[in-house]
Amino acid sequence: MQFLDETERKVAELLINSDENFKKIYHEHLEIDRILSKFSTKPFLTPEEQKTIKELKLKKLHGNDVMKKIIKDKTIRNKF
């Protein structure tokens, strides 16, 4: 999770093992990365593929925001 600092990464690791919602979002994030990497190997993208990539990137960004919020809330409550 490149978008997190060290403390946030530690909290995220704990959440992956203890919070089903966070775990689900995290695995969706990984799946989106996997799909996007397949597109990156193609020399040419159709308009539909370009649209799909844009939608996936927006979904990934939203997931990042949600994970950051969960981490922030957890950090504040538990004073990590």
Secondary structure, 3 states (H helix, E strand, C coil): CCCCCHHHHHHHHHHHHHCHHHHHHHHHHHHHHHHHHHHHCCCCCCHHHHHHHHHHHHHHHHHHHHHHHHHHHHHHHHCC
